[in-house]
Amino acid sequence: MLLATTKVADVDHFIRIFSTKGADKRRLHGSNGATVFRDPSEPDRVWAIFDWDAEGWKNFVSDPEVPAILQEAGHVGKPQAALLLGHYEA
């Protein structure tokens, strides 16, 4: 699992691209899906939990076709992955 965040120009437009072109590209790099949340404090920030390993994420962000997809989706800056601190039961 991987948690990432980014700011976007228009959340609805972002979701349209994220769920189509973005999904196709993520799938090519081993992603098994994503759950997206809107930040309650920053309306232009989204968070996504990916069913994806670190190697797949690394390959995705280094794919030369990805910047154009991010630009089309309206990203403001680059997506940032959160650092995992641990996994705990219950």
C-alpha positions in Angstrom: 0.0 0.0 0.0 1.1 3.5 -0.7 -0.4 6.9 0.4 0.2 9.9 -1.8 -1.0 13.5 -2.0 -1.2 16.3 -4.5 -2.9 19.6 -5.2 -5.0 19.9 -8.3 -6.6 22.8 -10.2 -10.1 21.2 -10.5 -10.9 18.1 -8.5 -13.7 16.9 -10.9 -11.4 17.2 -13.9 -8.6 15.5 -12.0 -10.9 12.5 -11.2 -11.9 12.1 -14.9 -8.3 11.8 -15.9 -7.2 9.9 -12.8 -9.9 7.2 -13.4 -9.1 6.8 -17.1 -5.7 7.7 -18.6 -4.1 7.7 -15.2 -5.6 4.3 -14.3 -4.4 2.8 -17.6 -0.8 4.0 -17.0 -0.8 2.9 -13.3 -2.1 -0.5 -14.3 0.9 -0.9 -16.7 3.2 -0.3 -13.7 1.5 -2.9 -11.4 -1.1 -0.8 -9.5 -4.1 -2.9 -8.4 -6.3 0.1 -7.7 -6.7 3.3 -5.7 -9.0 5.0 -3.3 -9.1 8.8 -3.5 -10.1 11.3 -0.8 -10.5 15.1 -0.8 -8.7 16.9 2.0 -11.2 18.5 4.4 -8.9 21.5 5.1 -7.6 22.2 1.6 -10.2 21.8 -1.1 -7.6 21.6 -3.9 -5.7 18.7 -2.3 -6.5 15.1 -2.8 -5.1 12.0 -1.1 -4.9 8.5 -2.7 -4.3 5.1 -1.1 -2.8 2.9 -3.8 -2.7 -0.9 -3.8 0.8 -0.8 -5.2 4.3 -1.7 -4.2 7.2 0.8 -4.0 8.9 -0.5 -7.1 5.8 0.0 -9.2 5.4 3.5 -7.9 9.1 4.3 -8.6 8.6 3.0 -12.2 5.4 5.0 -12.7 6.9 8.3 -11.6 10.0 7.8 -13.8 7.9 6.9 -16.9 8.5 9.6 -19.5 4.8 9.7 -20.5 3.5 10.4 -16.9 4.3 14.2 -16.8 1.9 14.8 -19.7 -0.9 12.8 -18.0 -0.3 14.7 -14.7 -0.4 18.0 -16.5 -3.6 17.0 -18.3 -5.2 16.0 -15.0 -4.4 19.5 -13.6 -1.8 18.6 -11.0 -0.3 21.7 -9.3 3.2 20.4 -8.5 4.3 16.8 -8.2 2.5 14.1 -6.3 4.3 13.2 -3.0 4.3 9.8 -1.4 3.9 9.7 2.4 6.5 7.9 4.5 5.2 4.7 6.1 6.0 4.7 9.8 4.6 1.3 10.7 1.8 -1.2 10.5 -0.2 -2.0 13.6 -2.9 -4.6 14.5 -6.4 -3.4 15.4 
